[in-house]
Amino acid sequence: MRTSESNEVRLKKGASGISIIALNRTHCKNAVNTATAQKLYDAFIEFESDETQKVCVFYGENDTFCAGYDLKELASGNTQKLHAEPVVKNVRSKGPMGPSRLQIIKPVIAAISGYAIAGGLELSLLADMRVVEEDAVFGVFCRRWGVPLIDGGTVRLQAIIGLGRAMDMIMTGRAVSAREAYEIGLANRIVPRGQSLEEALRIAENLLQFPQMCLRVDRENCYYSAYNATSFEDALAREFDRGSKIITLESISGAGRFSSGAGRHGQFKL
């Protein structure tokens, strides 16, 4: 296990290929300030750039995922840093919450405990899956303070749960329980209190068992279809173009293993 550590963000790289990114500002429910945002951004970029690392699990320490942006810093009146990096096409700029503008090129699983609210909700949306503890709470709590969603919340939330449900959450700012989050597709798994990290790591270990190029291409094509495709036909063309390249790289050998008896009767042991 290799560790890149700061007081507020920890990145642990496992020999198996699973990275763990921990947010650790527990004195303020893991609210993110400018310095922490940079550290989070750097941690995700480091995970992406390390070829030995395949899947990332992201969580908050001390039973809270993230309570959003640190409003004490915002109350100081210095908003210049919030807008220091404009959104530019094909430029992977840092958002106010750090990695919130990134489309991470490898799988990310968020382990959600306690509050994932305001900017914390937005951070959770950059993950492919959210494993949520039974007493966790989501919400656009920044509604009451006049703080807008500027870390992808209005973009990603509607893509994940649909426009109508997103409008409900965004406009009312109400609390959304773990059960409701699961019912509307915001949460992928519900687990007992204290078990989100364990379950997220279990899922990550399962993902490592699959051919990685095929997994990444299918994942990438889903995101392209959701956010970047100009038409249905464009999405289909991208899917075929990227997917067909995998046939000779992984599919033929996979078909050979199946023909030899692997994976029969729904068994995932490959």
N, C-alpha and C positions, 0 to 999 in steps of 0.2 A: 504494500500500500504506500503510494507516494502522496505527500501532502503539500499543498500550497496554502499557506495560512496567513490570514490577517486577523485582527481582533473581531471584525464584523462579518467577514465572509471566509468560509473554509472550502477548499476544493480538495477532495481526496480521490486519488486515482487508484482503482483496484487492479491487481494483476489479471483478473478475469476479464477486464474491459469495461467495468462499470465505474463511472465517476459519480461522486456524491458532492453536491454543492449545498452548503448549509448557510442560511442567513442567521446572523447572531447579533442582533441589537435588542436583546431581551428587556432592557430597561425601558424601552418604548414600544413594546409589542412588535419588534422587528420592522418598525417604520424605517423607510429608506431616505437618507439625505444624499446630498450631492456626492460626497466621498464614497458612500456605500454603493451608490448607483454605478460609479466607475469600477469598483471592485467586482460587483456582480457581472457587469459587462465583460470585464477582463477574464473572469472565471469561465464564462460560457465560451468565449473565443478560444481560450486555452483548451477547453474540452474538445471543441470542434477541430482544432488544429493537430491534436495528438492522435495519430493513426492507431495507436494501441487501445484507445478508448472508444467504445461502441454505443453505449447507452448512458444517459445521465439521469440521476434521481435528484430532485430539488426539493428542499424542505426548509422549514423555519424551526429554530430551536425553542425550547421551553414552551411547548404546546401552543404555539401561535405561528401560523404561516407568515402573514405579513399584514400589518394594519394600514398599509398605503404609504404615501409620501409623508415625510416628517413636517407637519404643519408648523412646528416651531421655527424651522428654517424658513418656510414660506412667509410666516408672519413677520420676519425681519425685513421684508420688503425687497430683498434681493432676488429678483426673478430672472436676471440676465442669464444665469447658468441653465435655467430651464429651457431656454431657446437657443443655446449656443450651437447646437448641431441641427441644421435644417434637414428636413426629409428630402432626399434626392434619390431619384431612381437609380437602382443598382449600386448604391452606396450604403454600406451597413452602418448607419449612424447610431449613436447612443441616444436613447430616450431619457426623459427625466428619471424614470425608474431603473435605467441601465439597459438591460438586454431586451427590453420590451418591444423594440422595433425589429428584432431579428427573426428570420425564419431559420431556425436551427437546422443544420443539415443532417443531424443524427437524432434518433429518438430521445425524447425527454418525458419523464414521468414526474408529476408533482405529487408529493405527499402532503395532504392538507390537514392540519389540525387547527383548532381554535378559529381565529378570524382570518379570512381572505377577503379583505374589503378594500374598496376604492382602488388605489394603485396596486394593492396586493391582489385583488381580483384580476386586474390586468396582467400582473406577472404570472398568475396561474394559467392564464389563457395561452401563453406561449408554449405550454406543454402539450404533448399529444394526448396524454391521458391524465386524469386527476383522480387519485385515490384519496377518499375523503372520510375522516372520522365521523362517527355518528352524531357528535355534538358540534361539529364545525358549522360556521356561519359565513355565507357569502353576502355581498351587498355593495351597492354604490353609495356608501355612507357619506361620501364627499358631496352628495347632492345638497345636504343641509348647510354646507359651508360655502357654497358657490364655487367649488373647485371642479373644473371640467375633466372629462376623461381625455387625456392627451398621450396615453401610452398604449394605444391600440384597442381600447375597450369598445369603442363604437364600431370598430372594424371586425374584430375577432368574435365578440360575444354573439352578434347576430348570425355569424356563419356557423357557430356551434349550436345555438339553441333556437334559432329562427328569429325573424324580425319582431313579431308580436311579443314574444316572451322577453326579448332583449329590451324592447321599449318599456315594458312593465318594470323591469329591474332598474333601467337607467333613469326613467322619469320619476318613479316613486321613491327610489333610494331605500326601499324596504329590505329587511333582513330575509334572506332565503336560507332555509334549513338544509341540512345534508340530504334529508329525504326528498325535499322538493327539488334540490339540485340534481339528484339522481333521476327523478321522474321527468325532468325537462332536458336531460342530456348533458348537463353541465358537469356532473360527477359520473365517472365510469364505474367506480366501486365504492361501496360503503363498508367500513370496517369498524370494530369497536374502538373506543378511545385508547390511544396509545399504540395502535397497531398500523398506522398508515405507512410509516417508513418501512416496516418489515414487509408489508404487502407490496409496496412499490418495488422494493428490491427483489422480491420473488418474481414479479412480472418482468423486471429487467433481466433476471437470470434466464427466464423462459425465452425472451427475445434473442438472447445470445446463441440459442440453439439453432436458429434458422439461418439459411444462406443470407448473408448480410447485404450483398448488392441488390438482390431481388427485393428484400425488405425495404431498403432505402428508396429504390426506384418507385415502388408502389406508393410509399409514403409521400414522396416528392410529387408524384402525379396527382394524388388527392389534393394536396395544397395548391398545385397549379390550377386544377379545375375549380377549386373554391375561390381563389383570389385573383388569378392572373389570366385565365382563359378569356379570349375575346368572343368565343362562340362555343356551342356544343361540339361542332366539328373540329374546332381548334383543340379542345380538350381531348377528343378521341385521337386526333392525329398525334398529339404529344404523347399520349398514353402508349400508342402503338410504336412510335419511334423509339422512345426510351425503353419500353418493355421488350421489344424484339431484340435489342442488343444483349439482353440478359440470357437469351435462349442458349447461345453457345457457351456463355461464361459459367452459368450455374444450372440451367434447366435440364440439359441433357444428362449431366451427372446425377441430378436429383431424380430424374425419371429412371435412370439405371438402378439407383438404390431402391426405388419403389418396386421395380420389376424383380429385384432380388428378395423382396419380402419385407422391407422396412416400411414402417408406418401403416401397416394393415389394421383394419378395424378401428380407425381413428386414433391410433396410438401416436403420440407426438415424440416418442423417443426415437431419434434419428441416428 
